[in-house]
């Protein structure tokens, strides 16, 4: 493992945790906002890459589902705006 991979994993984890914490404490950040879902999409994509470097299949699956769910939710939000 390189330090580059570790930094990607840490960044992904931080983005998802930031989204979670903001959702818990700020009403303007919630599961129905573009910002919340964007952080989850980027964070989970980075964690998919990180998990793939270790062939950690349970975590690949977890983060692919997380990514797909946030992506679907983001599409729903965008569709409602139209």
C-alpha positions in Angstrom: 0.0 0.0 0.0 1.2 3.4 -0.8 0.7 6.6 1.2 -1.3 7.9 -1.8 -3.8 5.1 -1.4 -4.0 5.8 2.4 -4.7 9.5 1.7 -7.5 8.5 -0.7 -9.1 6.3 1.9 -8.8 8.9 4.6 -10.3 11.6 2.4 -13.2 9.3 1.4 -13.9 8.5 5.0 -13.7 12.2 6.1 -16.2 13.2 3.4 -18.8 10.7 4.4 -18.3 11.5 8.1 -18.6 15.3 7.4 -21.8 14.7 5.5 -23.2 12.6 8.4 -22.2 15.1 11.1 -23.6 18.0 9.2 -26.9 16.1 8.7 -27.1 15.5 12.4 -26.5 19.1 13.5 -27.6 21.4 10.7 -31.1 21.5 9.2 -29.9 22.9 5.9 -27.7 19.8 5.4 -29.9 16.7 5.1 -30.5 13.6 3.0 -32.5 15.7 0.6 -29.8 18.1 -0.4 -27.4 18.0 -3.3 -24.4 18.8 -1.1 -25.1 15.9 1.3 -25.4 13.4 -1.5 -22.4 14.8 -3.4 -20.2 14.3 -0.4 -21.4 10.8 0.0 -20.9 10.1 -3.8 -17.3 11.4 -3.8 -16.5 9.8 -0.4 -17.8 6.4 -1.3 -16.2 6.5 -4.7 -12.8 7.1 -3.0 -13.5 4.3 -0.6 -14.4 1.9 -3.4 -11.0 2.6 -4.9 -9.3 2.2 -1.5 -11.1 -1.1 -0.8 -10.2 -2.4 -4.3 -6.5 -1.8 -3.6 -6.9 -4.3 -0.8 -9.4 -6.6 -2.5 -11.6 -6.1 0.5 -14.7 -7.2 -1.2 -17.2 -6.6 1.7 -16.1 -3.0 1.8 -16.2 -2.7 -2.0 -19.8 -3.9 -2.0 -20.7 -1.6 0.9 -19.3 1.4 -0.7 -20.7 0.6 -4.2 -24.2 0.4 -2.6 -23.6 3.6 -0.7 -22.4 5.3 -4.0 -25.4 4.0 -6.0 -27.9 5.0 -3.3 -26.5 8.5 -3.0 -26.4 8.8 -6.8 -30.0 7.6 -7.1 -31.1 10.1 -4.4 -29.2 12.9 -6.2 -31.0 12.1 -9.5 -34.4 12.2 -7.6 -33.5 15.6 -6.2 -32.5 16.9 -9.6 -35.7 15.5 -11.1 -37.9 17.2 -8.5 -36.3 20.6 -9.3 -37.6 20.4 -12.9 
